[in-house]
């Protein structure tokens, strides 16, 4: 089977983590024996480069789609790709589209994204199959669009076990590589500094925590990995809360370095407030490094976090509850921590790429079995 992979997010040497889950799905398809061609867009940083980049990207989708002899077009992100694919479908009705929806496709994060919703619905209606990253998101798509298109669940490329795996016995060496002081213990956050990601709730919880337990200023440091539109606001809030001295901020990192972060932290904090958090792969990657998580009880996270067993859940946006979990975490015995860390790792193994890749293969093979009366 020959597949055209379409995605407006794909890694580059400059931004190695940008859309890495798309690259992971590509590797899975190749491992499963599929032929894969690409029409992808790598990250652009200026308005002009974005305009030029999208123009070239859309042209590539249309030219490859019209002239290429593909068994399926596999698209990631419906919202930004609906326009060229609907045009292609109109002129070449035999094209079979498999649409993998994510995040803001279904739950727009800002008002400007609402304008894509009619096109998203139309693309989902005209797709042969829809893929969602979690059962939570599957229900969301069904409720919002009420489409007849079959929906299948596949967890966003899964966890790359060659990168994310337990390395706690190398913690001292990794601390040195990251230039982190081994005198401290570390908690950590990884995510864009952007709307809905919860970085502000993370900072407020830290403030509540060190005010309640002043001794933690001498014992604990709080890592934040990420960059985004709210970089300045992040720094300003840390200063205004009086916690900039306990924050260690890294910019965006490649995956191998993220694995080091997950290894040196004792717990991973996932404070998102996004209803469109379709899976939350960073949480699973942390768990694959045998690190338990404190996570918002929202979105796809609920597919894999079992409160008190492999991590802990708190009400989204509630910095006081998150602070309380910091305190509760301090009360764990070493044996309790070891048990919950192992449970986190065991959960992550269920999402490891080699464990799930046959599911993606089965989804594409199913295309040949679908009796689509609409002629898709």
C-alpha positions in Angstrom: 0.0 0.0 0.0 1.3 3.4 -1.0 0.5 6.3 1.4 1.0 10.1 1.1 1.7 11.5 4.5 0.4 15.1 4.8 1.3 17.2 7.9 1.9 20.9 8.6 4.1 19.9 11.5 7.3 17.9 10.9 10.7 17.9 12.7 13.7 19.7 11.4 17.3 20.0 12.7 16.4 23.4 14.1 13.2 22.3 15.7 13.7 18.5 16.3 10.6 18.0 18.6 8.2 19.9 16.4 5.6 17.3 15.1 7.9 14.4 16.1 4.8 12.3 16.6 4.1 12.6 12.9 7.6 11.3 12.1 7.0 8.5 14.5 3.8 7.4 12.7 5.8 7.5 9.5 8.4 5.2 10.9 5.7 2.8 12.1 4.2 2.6 8.6 7.6 2.0 7.1 8.3 -0.7 9.6 5.0 -2.3 8.8 5.9 -2.5 5.1 4.0 0.4 3.7 5.4 2.8 1.1 5.3 6.3 2.4 5.8 9.6 0.4 5.6 13.0 2.1 4.1 16.4 1.7 5.1 18.1 5.0 5.8 21.6 6.4 8.6 22.3 8.8 8.4 25.1 11.4 8.7 28.6 10.1 9.3 31.6 12.4 8.3 34.7 10.5 5.0 35.7 8.9 6.6 35.9 5.4 8.3 32.5 5.7 5.0 31.0 6.9 3.1 32.4 4.0 5.7 31.2 1.5 6.0 27.9 3.3 2.2 27.2 3.3 1.9 28.2 -0.4 4.6 25.7 -1.4 3.2 23.1 1.0 -0.3 23.3 -0.4 1.0 23.2 -3.9 2.9 20.0 -3.0 -0.3 18.4 -1.5 -2.3 19.2 -4.7 0.4 18.2 -7.2 1.2 14.9 -5.4 -2.4 14.2 -4.8 -3.5 14.7 -8.4 -0.6 13.0 -10.1 0.5 10.4 -7.5 -1.0 7.0 -7.5 -1.6 6.7 -3.7 -3.8 4.2 -2.0 -4.5 6.7 0.8 -3.6 10.2 1.9 -2.9 10.3 5.6 -3.3 13.8 7.0 -2.4 15.0 10.5 -4.3 18.1 11.6 -7.6 18.7 9.9 -7.9 22.4 10.5 -4.9 23.6 8.6 -5.1 21.0 5.8 -8.8 20.9 5.0 -8.8 23.5 2.3 -6.3 21.8 -0.2 -7.7 18.3 0.6 -11.3 19.3 0.0 -10.3 20.9 -3.3 -8.4 17.7 -4.2 -11.3 15.5 -3.2 -13.6 17.5 -5.4 -11.4 17.1 -8.5 -10.3 13.6 -7.8 -13.2 11.8 -6.0 -11.4 8.5 -5.8 -8.9 9.9 -3.3 -9.2 8.1 0.0 -8.3 10.4 3.0 -7.5 9.2 6.5 -7.7 12.1 8.8 -5.8 12.1 12.1 -7.4 14.8 14.3 -5.5 16.5 17.2 -5.9 19.2 19.8 -7.3 22.4 18.4 -8.8 20.6 15.3 -11.8 19.8 17.5 -11.4 22.2 20.4 -10.1 25.6 19.2 -7.8 27.3 21.7 -8.3 30.9 20.5 -11.2 32.6 18.7 -9.3 32.8 15.4 -9.3 29.0 15.2 -13.1 28.8 15.1 -13.1 29.8 11.5 -11.7 26.4 10.5 -14.6 24.4 12.1 -16.9 24.2 9.0 -14.0 22.9 6.9 -12.9 20.5 9.6 -16.4 19.0 9.7 -16.6 18.7 5.9 -13.2 17.0 5.7 -14.2 14.5 8.4 -17.4 13.8 6.5 -15.5 13.2 3.3 -12.7 11.1 4.9 -12.7 7.3 4.6 -11.5 6.9 8.1 -10.8 9.2 11.1 -8.1 8.5 13.6 -8.1 10.0 17.1 -5.3 9.8 19.7 -7.5 8.6 22.6 -10.9 7.3 23.5 -11.7 10.6 25.1 -11.1 12.4 21.8 -13.0 9.7 19.9 -16.1 10.6 22.0 -15.5 14.3 21.5 -15.4 14.0 17.7 -18.6 11.8 17.7 -20.5 14.3 19.9 -19.4 17.4 18.1 -19.6 16.4 14.4 -22.0 13.4 14.4 -20.2 12.1 11.3 -20.9 8.7 9.7 -17.2 8.2 9.0 -15.7 5.3 11.0 -13.4 6.4 13.9 -10.4 4.5 15.1 -8.1 5.2 18.1 -4.3 5.3 17.7 -2.1 7.1 20.3 -0.1 9.6 18.2 2.8 7.5 17.2 3.3 6.1 20.7 6.4 6.2 22.9 9.8 5.7 21.3 11.5 3.2 23.7 14.8 3.8 22.0 14.8 7.3 23.5 12.5 7.1 26.5 13.4 4.4 28.9 14.6 4.1 32.6 18.0 5.5 33.2 17.8 6.3 36.9 21.1 4.6 37.6 22.8 7.2 35.4 21.1 10.2 37.1 24.3 11.6 38.6 26.0 11.6 35.2 23.0 13.1 33.5 22.8 15.9 36.1 26.3 16.8 35.1 25.5 16.7 31.4 22.6 19.1 32.0 24.7 21.3 34.3 22.3 20.8 37.2 23.5 20.9 40.8 23.2 17.4 42.3 22.6 19.0 45.8 19.0 19.6 44.8 16.1 17.4 43.9 14.0 18.4 40.8 10.4 18.5 39.8 9.7 19.2 36.1 7.4 20.6 33.4 7.7 20.2 29.7 5.5 22.0 27.2 5.0 25.1 25.2 4.8 28.4 27.1 1.4 29.1 25.5 -2.3 29.5 26.2 -3.9 26.5 28.0 -0.6 24.6 28.7 -0.8 25.4 32.4 2.6 26.8 33.0 1.1 29.6 35.0 -0.6 27.2 37.3 2.7 25.3 37.7 4.4 28.6 38.8 1.6 29.5 41.2 1.6 26.0 42.8 5.4 26.4 43.3 4.8 29.7 45.0 2.2 28.3 47.3 4.5 25.3 48.1 7.7 27.2 48.9 5.7 29.7 51.0 4.1 26.8 53.0 7.4 24.9 53.2 10.2 27.5 53.1 12.8 24.8 53.6 12.2 23.6 50.0 14.0 26.7 48.7 17.2 25.0 49.9 16.2 21.5 48.7 14.1 21.6 45.6 14.4 23.1 42.1 11.6 23.3 39.5 12.5 22.7 35.9 10.5 24.2 33.0 11.3 23.1 29.5 9.7 25.0 26.7 9.3 28.2 24.7 6.4 30.0 23.2 4.3 33.1 22.8 4.3 33.5 26.6 8.0 33.5 27.2 8.0 37.0 28.7 4.9 36.4 30.8 6.5 33.3 32.2 9.6 35.2 33.4 7.6 38.1 34.7 5.2 35.9 36.7 8.1 33.9 38.2 9.7 37.2 39.3 6.4 38.7 40.6 5.8 35.5 42.7 9.3 35.6 44.1 10.2 32.2 42.8 12.6 33.0 40.0 15.5 31.7 42.2 14.0 28.2 42.3 13.1 27.9 38.6 15.5 26.3 36.1 14.3 27.2 32.6 15.5 25.4 29.4 14.3 26.3 25.9 12.9 23.6 23.6 14.9 20.4 23.6 15.4 17.5 21.2 13.9 14.2 22.4 17.1 12.7 23.7 17.6 15.7 26.0 14.0 15.5 27.1 14.6 11.9 28.2 17.4 13.2 30.4 15.1 15.7 32.0 12.5 13.0 32.7 15.3 10.9 34.2 16.6 13.5 36.7 13.2 14.8 37.9 11.4 13.0 40.7 8.0 13.8 39.4 6.6 15.3 36.1 4.0 18.0 36.3 1.4 18.1 33.5 -0.9 21.1 34.4 -2.7 21.5 31.1 -6.2 23.1 31.0 -6.9 22.3 27.4 -10.1 20.3 26.7 -8.3 19.6 23.4 -5.5 17.7 25.1 -6.1 14.8 22.8 -3.6 12.4 24.4 -0.7 14.1 26.2 2.3 12.2 24.9 4.8 14.0 27.1 3.1 12.4 30.1 3.6 8.9 28.7 7.2 9.7 27.8 8.0 10.8 31.3 6.3 7.6 32.6 8.4 5.5 30.2 11.5 6.9 32.1 10.0 5.5 35.3 8.9 9.0 36.5 5.3 9.3 37.9 3.2 12.4 37.0 1.0 14.9 38.6 -1.6 15.7 35.9 -4.7 17.7 35.2 -7.8 15.4 35.2 -8.7 16.4 31.6 -8.6 15.1 28.0 -6.7 12.1 26.8 -4.6 12.1 30.1 -7.6 10.3 31.6 -7.0 7.4 29.2 -3.8 6.4 31.0 -3.4 8.1 34.4 -4.9 6.2 37.3 -5.1 8.4 40.3 -2.9 7.1 43.2 -1.7 4.2 41.2 0.7 5.4 38.4 0.4 9.1 39.1 -2.0 11.6 40.6 -4.7 13.8 39.2 -5.9 17.3 40.2 -8.6 19.7 39.0 -7.4 21.5 35.9 -6.3 25.1 36.8 -6.3 24.5 40.5 -2.9 25.6 41.7 -3.8 24.9 45.3 -4.6 21.3 44.6 -1.4 20.9 42.7 0.5 22.4 45.7 -1.3 19.9 47.9 0.0 17.1 45.7 3.5 18.4 46.0 3.1 18.1 49.8 1.5 14.6 49.5 4.4 13.6 47.2 6.8 14.6 50.0 5.1 12.1 52.4 5.7 9.1 50.2 8.1 6.4 51.6 10.8 5.1 49.2 8.9 1.9 48.8 5.7 3.8 47.9 7.6 5.9 45.4 9.2 2.8 43.8 5.8 1.1 43.5 4.1 4.1 41.7 7.2 4.7 39.5 7.1 1.0 38.4 3.3 1.3 37.7 4.0 4.4 35.6 6.6 2.5 33.6 4.3 -0.5 33.1 1.6 1.8 31.8 3.9 3.5 29.3 5.0 0.1 27.9 1.4 -0.3 26.7 1.9 2.7 24.4 5.4 1.8 23.2 5.8 2.0 19.4 6.5 -1.7 18.8 3.5 -2.6 21.0 1.0 -0.4 19.1 2.4 -0.3 15.5 0.2 -3.2 14.3 -2.8 -1.1 15.3 -1.9 1.6 12.8 -1.2 -1.0 10.2 -4.6 -2.6 10.8 -6.3 0.8 10.4 -4.9 1.2 6.9 -5.5 -2.3 5.8 -9.1 -1.8 6.9 -9.5 0.8 4.1 -9.7 -2.1 1.6 -12.6 -3.7 3.6 -14.8 -0.6 4.0 -17.8 -0.7 1.7 -18.1 3.1 1.4 -21.4 3.8 -0.4 -20.3 7.4 -0.9 -17.6 6.2 -3.3 -14.8 7.6 -1.1 
